[in-house]
Amino acid sequence: MSSDDDSLTQAQRELGLRKMTWQGITSQVRITLTESVFLVGFAVTVLNAPNTLIGILAAIPFLAQLLQIPSVYIIHRAGKRKAINVITQLGNRLGILGMALISYLSVSDVRLVLLVVFVAVQAVFNGIGSPSWNSWLRDLVPVDRLGRFFSVRMAATGLVAIVVSLLGGQFIGLWTDVYIQDPSIGYSILFFIAFLFGMIAVYFTATTPEPKLIVPDRGQKFSQVITKPFKDDNFKQLIWFSVVWTFSTALVSPFFTVYLLNRAGLELPAITILVAVTQLVSIVFFRFWGRLSDRFSNKSILQVSTPLFIISTLMWTFTAMADFYSMKIPLLLLIHLVSGFSSAGVSLATSNIGMKLAPRGEATSYLASRGSVVAIAGTAAPLIGGAAADFFTQYGFRLDFTFTFPGGSFSNFPAYDITGLDFIFIISAIIGFYSLYRLSKVEETGEVDERIVIEAILEETRRNVRTLSTVDGLRQTFHFPVSEHKDSVRKRKKKHMPEEKKDDSEKKIE
């Protein structure tokens, strides 16, 4: 049986990495305009959706991930990852096109139902396509370049997300000012743009080289293939961590935009600016975390970045008090800065650690099994969060402080004031801290004590500050894999050129 490394030439592999990067960039336009801020904004401001329905919209994609199990069976039987992935991406785009047409219906109840249906259509095809995509990436990207490749790819897609979210937010703001009686058409235009970029992403997927798929022994029962990850003690611990962490984050993540719209009283353009701040910080630090993950381990990165993300979640509960002291906007900016820094490490490390711990040739079943179990937690969490948010609107907790002095006193100054979603943020943080205990059970080659990582972070931060102070440093921060490919081509050419030409080329460089 030939290895995947032998199934593609170096040139084909480099081409595939570039195609995957451009696929991620064009897909990010689709994702930015159809998920998170714009999806919630459309549901809340146009369709008047309650928290419970926001929870349902957030739960659907997780529920659809259960389709990874039958998808693994199809992949093992068909042995064709690219064909399956292209078909599922086309099905996903039909759901986006349906979202673009919702605004032309006049009955609000029908609009809400159709929004749920079209989000479900997208999620179903994503769920079926996920195993083929994850397995494809696992075999295409060299193990020793996982951190660097995905950090740069995430930085590129993050930069696109910033530009698209800012432009989209300003567009919705201007459209609402001009067409105040029907802002829904503005969202329809954004959804249609998402559909077009989604189709471009399909092109990049269809033209990406596919390494040969190594499938388990066909004589082996499918039930044995799909249950094997749960018999792998170390991977089982990773599944436990993933389940707890997903439940913690999915409990609150769908409601950040709702909180900013309803509790903080911000408009969508202002919200997209805050989101852009998070994404910009993530971009700057993706390469930062990528270098550290290759130097140490993904677990070591998670042990530092996960607590920071949990702290950023807890900070949301102080916004009401900050508003009283006219510090709401500075606090929201600080929250998004901390969230951007930590989420870059969490996103990179959680993605890479699963690929790294999955045995070569069995990534499809391992990652699908993990994804399916995580899907259950991800489905339940936003449903519970939405229902709990509506329930806790009737409850509140407030601490005041009083300052006395000889001439009198100042009283009833709020020290802590929470209600509604604030309780959900606290519950999420508690569950998040428990996930750190589950993470401690995972073993990964290269893991070190978190103090060593913190020292490395401080060292890298000082170096980054010095680097970012130059124009060349800024260029390196947003360095794309295309440039890396050019560098590798030059190195290969130099390797094969005669010695006298090497000397001439070095003199030219000097």
N, C-alpha and C positions, 0 to 999 in steps of 0.2 A: 504494500500500500504506500503510495507516494505521499509525502508530506505536503502541507499547504505551501511551505516555503519553496517547493520545487514547482508548484503549479503556475506561478507567475514569475515573469522576469522582473529584474529590478526596475526597469523602465515602466513596465505595466503597473507595478506596485506604486511607484511615485505618481503615475497618472491617476491611479485610483484614489490616492490620498488627496490630490488636488480636486478631483471631481467630488469627493465626499465633503470637502470643505465648501465648495461652491453650492453643493446640494444643501448643506446646513445653512448657508447665508440666505438662499432664496426661500428655504423652508421657514427661516426665522421671520421673514416678512409675513408669511401666512400665519404663523403662530401668534405673532404680536398683535395682528389685527383681528384675530378671531377668538383669542383666549384672554383670560385675566381681565385687565382694565376695561377693554372695549366690550367684551362679552358681558361683564357685570354692569358696566355703564349702560349698555343697551337694555339689559334686563330690568335694571332698577329705574333709570330715568325715563325710559320710553314705555316699557311694559309694566311698570310698577310691581315688579316681582318681590315677594316677601323673602325673608331670610331662609325659610324652609325650602323654597324653590331654588335659591342660590346654592344651598347645600346639595340639592338633587343634581343640579348642573355640574357641580364639582365632583359628585360621586360617580356619575356616569362613566367618565374615562377610566376610573379605577375598576369599576365593575366589568367593563369590557376587556380588561387585561386578563380575565379568567379564560378568555378565548385563546390565550397563548398555549394552553395544553393541547387542544385539538390541532392547533396550528403546528406544533412540534411534530405531531403524527403525520400531518400532510407533508412537511418538509422532509422527514425521514423517508417517506414513501416516494415522493416525487424527486427529491434530491436537487431541486431548483429553487434557490433562494431569490435570485434576481427576478424571475418571472412572477413569483408570489408577491414580492414587495412592490413591483410596478403595478400590478393589478389592485392591490390594497390601497396604494396611494391614489390611484384613479378613483376608486370608490370613495375615499376620504374627500376628494375634491368635489364630488357631487353633493356631499353634505354641505360644503361651504357655499356652493352655488345656490343651494336651497335657502341658506341663511340670508343671502343677498336679496332673495325675493320676498322674504317675510314682510318687509316694510310696505309692500304694495297691497297687503290685506287690511281691511278696515276694522275687523272684529278683533278686539284685544285678547279675548280668551283664546281664540284660534291662534293668534300670534304666539302666545305663551306655549301652547301645546306643540306647535310646529318648531319652536325654538328647541324644546326638549328633544323632539324627534330628530332634527337635523344635527344637533350635538351628539345624539346617540349614534347616528349613521357614521359620523366622523370617528367616534370612539371605537365602534365595532371594527371598522377596517384598520384602525391603528392597532387594536388588540391582536388582530390576526397577523398583521405585518410585523409586529415587534420582534418575535423570535428570529425571523429571517434577517432582519436588520441588525440585531445585536450580534448574532452569530457571524454575519458577514463582516462587521466591523472588527470583531474579535480576531478573525483570521487575516484580515487585510492589514491592520496596524501592527507593526512589530512590537513585541512586548517591551523592549527597551526604549521605545518611543511613545508609549501610551501617555505618560504624563505630559510630555512636550506637545505631542500632536493634539490631544484633546484640550489642553490649556489654550493653545493658539486658536483652535477651531472655535472654542467657546468665546474667546476674546473677539474673534471676527464676528460671530453671530451676535454677541452682546453689543458691539458697536452699531450693527445694523438695527438691533432692537431699540437702541437709544434714539437714533435718527427717525425711525418709523413711528415710535410711540410719541415723540415730540411733534412731528408733523401731523400725525393722526389726531392728537389731542387738540392742536391749534385749529385743524380743519373742522373738527366737531364744534369747537367753541365759536368759530366764525359762522359756521352753518346754522347753529342754534340762534345766534344773534340776528341773522338775516331771515331765516325761515323758522321763527319761534313757534309757529303753529304746528309744524310737522318736522321735528328734528330727525325722525327715523330714517328719512331718505339719505341723510349724511352717513349713517351707519351702513346702509345698503351699499353705498359707493365704496366704502372701506372694505366691506366683505367681498365685493367683486374684485377689487384690486388684490386681495388675499388669494382669491381663486386663480387669477392670472399668474401670480408668482408661484403658487402651488404647482401649476402645470409646468412651469420652467424647472422646478425642482424634480419633477418626474423625469424630465429629459436628462438631467444630470445623473439620476439614479439608473436610468436605462443604459447609459453609456459608460458606467463605471465597471472596470474589470472585476470579475468575481473569482476569488480563489476556489480551488477545488474543495468541495464539501466532503469532509471525512465523517461518515455516519457510523454509529455503533453497529455491532454485528446484527445483521438482519434476522438472524435466528433468535435473537434476544426479544423477549416479549416487551411490548410497548409499556406495560405497567412497570416492568423492571427498569426501563430507561427513565421513566418519569419519576420514580420513587428513589432512584439511586442518590440524588442530591441530599435527600433527607436522612440517608444512612451515612453520609459523610459528616462526621462530628463537627469539623471545623466550619464547613459550609453551612451546616445547620445553625451554628451560632451566628453566622452572618445573616441568615434569614431571620432569626429572632431579633437581632438589632434592627434590620431593615423594617420589620413589621412594626416595632414599637416606635421607631423614629418617624415612619410614614404616618402612623396614627397621630402622633404629636403635631406634625406640621400640617397635615390635611385637616385637622380639627379647626385651624384658624386661618390658613392661607387664603381660602376663598372670600374671607370677610374683611380683609384689610381695606379693599376698595370700598366696600359697603360702609365701613367705619369712617373712612375719610369723607365719603359723600354725606352720610347722615349725621354722624356724631361730630366730626370736625368741621362740617359745613363747607368743604372745598368743592370747587368746580372741577370738571374733568381735565381741562388744560393744566391746572395746578397739580393735579394728581399725577399726570403723565410726567411732569417735571420731577416730582419726587421719585417716581419709578426710574426715570432716566438717571438720577443721581445714584441709585442703587446699582443700575447696570453699568454706569461709567466706572464706579469703584471696583465692581467685579472684573471689568475688562482689564484694568490696571493690575489687578492682583491674580488673574488667572495664570499668567506666566510665572508669577511669584510662587503660587502654590504648586504649579506644575514642576518647577525645579526642585522644590522641597519634597514632593512625593516621589520623584525619581531618586533623590538623594537619601531619603529615609524610607518611609512606607506610607500607604494610604491611611492605615489605621492611625499612625502617628499624627497625620494631618487632621483626621477626624477628632482625635482627642483634644485638639486645641480649637478647631473651628466650630465644632458643635456647641460647646458651652457659650461661645460668643453669640451664636445665632439664638440660643435660648434666652440669653440676656436681652438681646434686641427685641424679642417677643414680649418679655416682661416690661420693657420700657414703654410699651403702648399704654399700659395701665396708669401711667403718670401724665398722660396728655390733658386730662380734665383739670388737674391741678396746675399744670403748666399754662393752660389757657387763662386761668384766674390771674396769674402773674405775668400775662402777656408774653409767655415764652413758648407758646404752642408751636410756632413755625421752627424756631431753633431746635426744639426737641425732636420734631418730626424729621428734620434734616439729619440730626445726630442718629436717630433710629435707622434711617435709610443708609447712612454711611456705615454703621456697624453691620447692618444686615448685608450690604453689598460686599464688604470685606470678608465676612464669615461665610456667606452663601457660596462665594467663589470656591472656597476650600471644600465645603460640604458637597457641592454639586460635583466637583471634579473627583474627589476621593470616593464618594459613594458609587459613582459610575465605574471608576477604574478598579476598585477592590473586587467587585463582582466578576469582572472580566479576568482579573489576575488569579483569583482563587478557583475559577472554573477550569477543569482540566482541558487541555487542548483536544479538540475533536468531540468534546461533550458540552461545549459552551451553550449550544441550542437548548438542550434539556435542562441544564443547570440554571441558566439565566431565566428560562421560562418558568421553571418551578418556583424560583425565588419571586419572580414577577407576579405569579398567580396568587401566592400567599399574601404578598404585599398588597395585591389588589383588594383582598377582602378587608384589610385594615383601612385602605384608602377609600373604599366604598362606604364603610360604616362611619368613619370619622366626620366627614362634612355633613352627613345626614344628622348625626348626633349633635354636631356643632350648630347647625341651623336651628334645630328644634330647641336646643339648650339656650341659644341666643334669644329666641323669642320668649322663652320661659323666664330668663333672667332679666328681661326688661322691666319686670315688676319688682325687682329687688335691687338694693343698693347698699353700699357700705362707705362710711365717711369718717375720717379722723380729722379733727380740728385742733389747732393749738391756740393758746392764749398767752399773751405777753403782758405781765403786770409791771408797773413802775410806780414811784411815789405819787405821781399826779393822776393816776388812773390805770387803764389797761386797754390793750387791743385784743379783741377776741374774735372767734369764728373765722379764723384764717385756715383754709383747708390745707391739711398736710397730705391727705390721701383720699381720693374720691373715685369709687368705681361703681359701675352698673352695667347691665347688659353684656355686651361682648367682652368687657374687661374680665369677667369671671372665666370666660373661655380661654383668654390669653394665659391666665394663671394656671388653669388645669393643663393646658398645653405644655407650659414650662415644666410642671411637675413630671409629666409623662416623659418629656424630653430628657430630664436629668436621669430618669430610670433607664433610658436607652443607653446612656453612657456606661451603666453597669453591664448591659448586654454586650456592648462593644468590647469591654475588657476581656470577654471570654473568647474573642476572635483572635486567631494567631495568623500573623503575616510575616513573611521573610523581610528583615530589615527594620522591623519596628524598634523604636527607641523610646525612652522616657520622655514625657511631654515637656519637661524642663529643657531638654536638649533642643527640641523643636522651637520652643519659645525663644531660646538664645539665638537660634538660627534665624528666626523671624525678625528679631531686633537687628541682627547683623544685615539681613537682606533688606530690611526697611531703610537702614542708614545708607546702604549702597544704592537702593532705588531712588532715594531722595536726591543723592548726588547725581545719579544718572539722569533723572527726569529734569534736572536743571539745565540740561543742554538740549539743543535741537535734535542731535543724533540720538539722545536718550529717548525722546518722544517717538522718534521713528522706530526704535527698537521695541518700544512698548506695543505698538500696533503692527509688529512684523508679521507678515502673512506667510503661510506655508509655501506659496509660489516662490518667494524669495529663498526659502530653505531648499526648495527643489533646484533652483539655479545654482546655489552654493554646492549642492551635492553633485550636480552635473559637472561643474568646474573641477571639483576634487577628483571625480572619476576620469576626466580627460587628462588631468595632470598626472594621474597615476599611470596612465598608459602612454604618455608621450616620452620621446627620447630624453636622456639626461641633459643634453645641451639645450633643448627647448625649454626644459624646466628651469634651467639657470637663466635663460633669457626672460622667461615670464616673471621670475622672481625679481630680476633687475628692473623690469617695467613697474612692478608693484612698488619697489623701493623708490 
